[in-house]
Amino acid sequence: MKKLAIIPAYNEGENIKGTVCDILKNAPDFDYIVINDCSTDNTAQVCRENNFNYISHPVNLGIGNTVQTGYIYAYRNGYDIAVQVDGDGQHDTKYLHEMAEHLIKNNLDMVIGSRFIDKEGFQSSAVRRFGINYFTCLIKICTGKKITDPTSGLRMAGKRVIEKFAKEYPKDYPEPETVVTVLRKGYKVEEIPVIMRKRQGGVSSISPKKSIYYMIKVTLAILVDILRKRV
């Protein structure tokens, strides 16, 4: 099966080499593509100097469009499996084989790596954990399924989800919204326990103030989408 790691990157010059090398070392049967979202640091230069596979947006399009570029690449190039691996070094790629095996063996459409099943490793900040618990409850209400780590960026998709995400994907803070979308479509989604690391360098773009905006925006997007599809 053709497998692809999608690496969204905005100002990840400190981390992108380590992220790509982690994939090459721990998951050599995965191809990879770095999606550089018009970074203002040396992300593109690092990719160029190391002959990495990368695509650069000519303007900054945000996380949703950046991830979708990766899914479009996966869809157009006939990949069977695509996994998002964040460019900040938080995701341990030794789990990619386990995620792929779980997806194939159980005939799933998506596998999410959750840090909250075994509760090991970096558990995020208190503010973010509050937001994560909030989205867990919201997704449970909307879909009937409990997802313990709905904001996890370590997510693996099969062909049906690749095609759907290549055609339609939220523009901002997409993880909880896309989980609701695929679950409400009847796609099969499961989580497996993983251990995540702290960001290896640089600064997250989501501040505590933005976290509140994020919660409100994503909640409205989910509810509006549900109501729109009922009409």
JOTAHU-V817484 format. One record per backbone hydrogen bond with DSSP energy under -1.0 kcal/mol. NH is the residue of the N-H (numbers start at 1). CO is the residue of the C=O. E is the energy in kcal/mol with one decimal. If there is no record, write none. Layout:
[[NH	CO	E] [NH	CO	E]]
This chain:
[[4	81	-2.1] [5	31	-2.5] [6	83	-3.3] [7	33	-2.6] [9	35	-2.5] [15	12	-1.0] [16	12	-2.8] [19	15	-2.1] [20	16	-2.4] [21	17	-2.6] [22	18	-1.9] [23	19	-1.6] [24	20	-2.5] [25	21	-2.0] [26	22	-2.7] [27	23	-2.5] [30	27	-2.0] [31	3	-2.9] [33	5	-2.2] [34	53	-2.7] [35	7	-2.7] [36	55	-2.9] [37	9	-2.7] [38	36	-1.8] [46	42	-2.6] [47	43	-2.1] [48	44	-2.5] [49	45	-2.9] [50	46	-1.5] [51	48	-1.2] [52	47	-2.7] [55	34	-2.9] [57	36	-2.9] [64	171	-2.0] [66	62	-1.9] [67	63	-2.6] [68	64	-2.4] [69	65	-2.0] [70	66	-1.2] [71	67	-1.8] [72	68	-2.8] [73	69	-2.2] [74	70	-2.3] [75	71	-2.8] [76	72	-2.7] [77	73	-1.4] [78	75	-1.2] [79	74	-2.6] [80	2	-1.9] [81	2	-1.9] [82	157	-2.1] [83	4	-2.7] [84	155	-2.5] [85	6	-3.0] [87	8	-1.3] [95	92	-1.5] [96	93	-1.4] [99	95	-2.6] [100	96	-2.4] [101	97	-2.7] [102	98	-2.3] [103	99	-2.4] [104	100	-2.5] [105	101	-2.9] [106	102	-1.8] [107	104	-1.1] [108	103	-2.6] [109	188	-2.7] [110	188	-1.8] [111	156	-2.4] [112	190	-2.3] [113	154	-2.9] [114	192	-2.8] [122	196	-2.3] [129	125	-2.4] [130	126	-2.0] [131	127	-1.8] [132	128	-2.7] [133	129	-2.6] [134	130	-2.1] [135	131	-2.3] [136	132	-2.2] [137	133	-2.0] [138	134	-2.4] [139	135	-2.8] [140	136	-1.9] [141	137	-2.2] [142	138	-2.3] [143	139	-2.5] [144	140	-2.0] [152	149	-1.7] [155	153	-1.5] [156	111	-3.2] [157	82	-3.3] [158	109	-2.6] [162	158	-2.6] [163	159	-2.5] [164	160	-2.0] [165	161	-3.1] [166	162	-2.1] [167	163	-1.1] [168	164	-2.3] [178	174	-2.7] [179	175	-1.9] [180	176	-2.0] [181	177	-2.1] [182	178	-2.5] [183	179	-2.2] [184	180	-2.6] [185	181	-1.0] [186	183	-1.6] [187	182	-2.3] [190	110	-1.9] [192	112	-2.2] [194	114	-2.4] [197	90	-2.6] [200	88	-2.5] [211	207	-2.0] [212	208	-1.3] [213	209	-1.6] [214	210	-2.9] [215	211	-2.2] [216	212	-2.1] [217	213	-3.0] [218	214	-2.6] [219	215	-1.9] [220	216	-2.4] [221	217	-2.4] [222	218	-2.5] [223	219	-2.5] [224	220	-2.8] [225	221	-2.0] [226	222	-2.1] [227	223	-2.5] [228	224	-2.7] [229	225	-1.8] [231	227	-1.1]]
